[in-house]
Amino acid sequence: QVQLVESGGGLVQPGGSLRLSCSASGFSFSTSPMTWVRRAPGEGLEWVSSITRDGGHTFYANSVKGRFTISRDNAKNMLYLQMNSLKSEDTAVYYCSRDSSRGQGTQVTVSS
């Protein structure tokens, strides 16, 4: 079955950077568009970014555009999210997703 395992979260100061990773298995990763979503404390799920199957097209929420970069390595079945210039409002649990499936998430906390 679909398995998605996120990693790379942590505590970072405002202005800092983190790189999230998602290891995918149980489905054809190279033929699947992939997405990152997040859930801030007390909030609903928010779409962050998506990438097409071949990585040729990427899409971002306005709130992260210019700061986050989504990428993938189809040879390794890996999805990434490079997050720069982090803000306190980026604090959330981040999930990678394929269709309606999500992993367990990785916590990102931006605080001084």
C-alpha positions in Angstrom: 0.0 0.0 0.0 1.0 3.7 -0.3 3.6 4.6 2.3 4.9 8.1 2.8 7.5 8.9 5.4 8.5 12.5 6.1 11.6 13.7 7.8 13.8 16.7 8.3 11.6 18.9 10.5 12.9 20.6 13.6 13.2 23.9 15.5 14.7 26.8 13.6 15.0 30.5 14.2 13.2 33.0 12.0 15.1 33.5 8.8 16.6 30.0 8.9 16.3 27.1 6.6 15.2 23.5 6.6 15.0 20.8 4.0 12.2 18.3 4.4 12.3 14.9 2.7 9.6 12.3 1.9 10.4 8.7 1.2 7.7 7.1 -1.0 6.9 3.4 -1.6 4.0 1.1 -2.5 3.0 2.9 -5.7 4.5 4.2 -8.9 6.2 7.3 -7.7 7.6 8.4 -11.0 4.0 8.6 -12.5 2.5 10.5 -9.5 2.2 14.2 -9.1 3.1 15.0 -5.5 2.1 17.6 -3.0 3.2 19.1 0.3 0.5 20.3 2.7 0.7 21.6 6.3 -1.4 22.0 9.4 -0.6 24.8 11.7 -1.7 24.6 15.4 -5.5 24.9 15.6 -5.9 25.2 11.8 -7.0 23.1 8.9 -4.8 21.6 6.2 -3.2 24.1 3.9 -1.8 23.3 0.5 1.8 24.4 0.2 3.3 23.1 -3.0 2.9 20.6 -5.8 5.1 19.1 -8.5 4.3 17.3 -11.7 5.4 13.7 -12.4 8.6 14.6 -14.1 9.3 17.6 -11.9 9.0 19.9 -14.9 6.3 22.1 -13.3 6.0 23.3 -9.8 3.3 25.3 -8.0 3.3 27.2 -4.7 0.9 28.8 -2.3 1.3 32.6 -2.3 2.4 32.4 1.3 5.6 30.4 0.5 6.3 31.5 -3.1 9.9 32.7 -3.4 10.9 31.0 -0.2 10.2 27.3 -0.6 11.3 25.0 -3.4 9.8 21.6 -4.1 11.7 19.0 -6.0 11.8 15.2 -6.5 14.2 12.4 -7.4 12.3 9.7 -9.2 15.2 7.4 -9.2 15.2 7.4 -5.4 11.4 7.7 -4.9 12.1 10.9 -2.9 10.2 14.2 -2.6 11.8 17.3 -1.1 10.8 20.7 0.2 13.6 23.3 0.7 12.4 26.0 3.0 14.3 29.2 3.3 13.6 32.5 5.1 11.4 30.7 7.5 8.8 32.7 9.4 6.9 32.0 12.6 3.8 31.5 10.6 5.4 28.5 8.8 5.2 26.6 12.1 3.2 23.5 11.3 3.2 19.8 10.8 4.2 19.2 7.2 2.9 16.2 5.2 3.7 14.9 1.8 0.8 13.6 -0.1 -0.3 11.6 -3.1 -4.0 11.9 -3.9 -5.7 11.4 -0.5 -2.8 9.6 1.1 -0.5 11.4 3.6 2.4 10.4 5.8 2.6 10.9 9.5 4.1 14.3 9.1 7.2 16.1 10.4 7.0 19.1 12.8 8.5 22.4 11.8 8.8 25.0 14.5 10.0 28.5 13.7 10.8 30.4 16.9 13.5 32.5 18.5 
